[in-house]
Every structure is written in structure tokens, then in C-alpha cells.
Amino acid sequence: MIVLVACMSVGAWARSERKSVVFDVDVHCQGCISKIEKNIAFEPGVKDLVCDLDAKTVKVVYDPKKTDVEKLQAAFAKINKTATVRTEAESATQDKVPEQDKEVNGKIGASVQE
């Protein structure tokens, strides 16, 4: 029982050591997205990467002990991409789901497999 509690505490501690940032990035096609995924995902400290071609954004989850926003922007610059930090207000607007996409056949999400 003590071991289980200790493992849960360590897991929660490890998750709290992560930060995320959303960048507006000059992407034009799937090739741009592939270039980002093949390079930025392997930068030191990057834990997760989510690219959105339609919104022209890249969300990066990272370990702040190993990298920071400036280093991530420099990594984008190395692959000739400009990455500007998206503000909280811009991110909140992007996260809003249109009414027609909220529910499909009683399930959440626009793409539902039957």
C-alpha cells in the first residue's frame, strides 16, 4: 500500500514538471508539418507536440528544466520557421468548438467511427 502511494506521488510530481506553449507558426502544407514533427519533437526537453495546419499552430509540452520558450523558438528558426507565442486569449478562442462539431450521433467530436 505504501509503495502504491509513493508511485502515485512520484507520477504526479513528474507531470507537474511540464509546461506547454502554443506557437503561431508559418506553415502552409503537410510538408511544413512533417518538417516540424521530424525536428522539433526531438529537441531536448520536448515531451509532446501537436500541430494544427488549419489553425497554423503548434502546441509544445516541454520540461522547463531542459528547455524554454526561447530555445524552442530558436529550434523553429533552425528549420526556417517563425514561431510566435500565442496569447492566452488567442488560445482560448481557438479551443472553442463550434456548436455543430460538439455532438455527432450523441458522441462528442466531429469524426465518429460507427
QUIHUMO-V720406 format. One record per backbone hydrogen bond with DSSP energy under -1.0 kcal/mol. CO is the residue of the C=O (numbers start at 0). NH is the residue of the N-H. If there is no record, write none. Layout:
CO/NH
CO/NH
//
This chain:
0/4
1/5
2/6
3/7
4/8
5/9
6/10
7/11
8/12
9/13
10/14
11/15
14/17
18/61
20/59
21/85
22/57
23/83
24/26
28/32
29/33
30/34
31/35
32/36
33/37
35/39
38/41
39/42
42/45
44/62
47/60
49/58
51/55
51/56
55/24
56/51
57/22
58/49
59/20
60/46
60/47
61/18
62/65
62/66
67/71
68/72
69/73
70/74
71/75
72/76
73/77
75/78
75/80
76/79
81/25
83/23
86/90
87/91
88/92
89/93
90/94
97/100
98/101
103/106
106/103
//
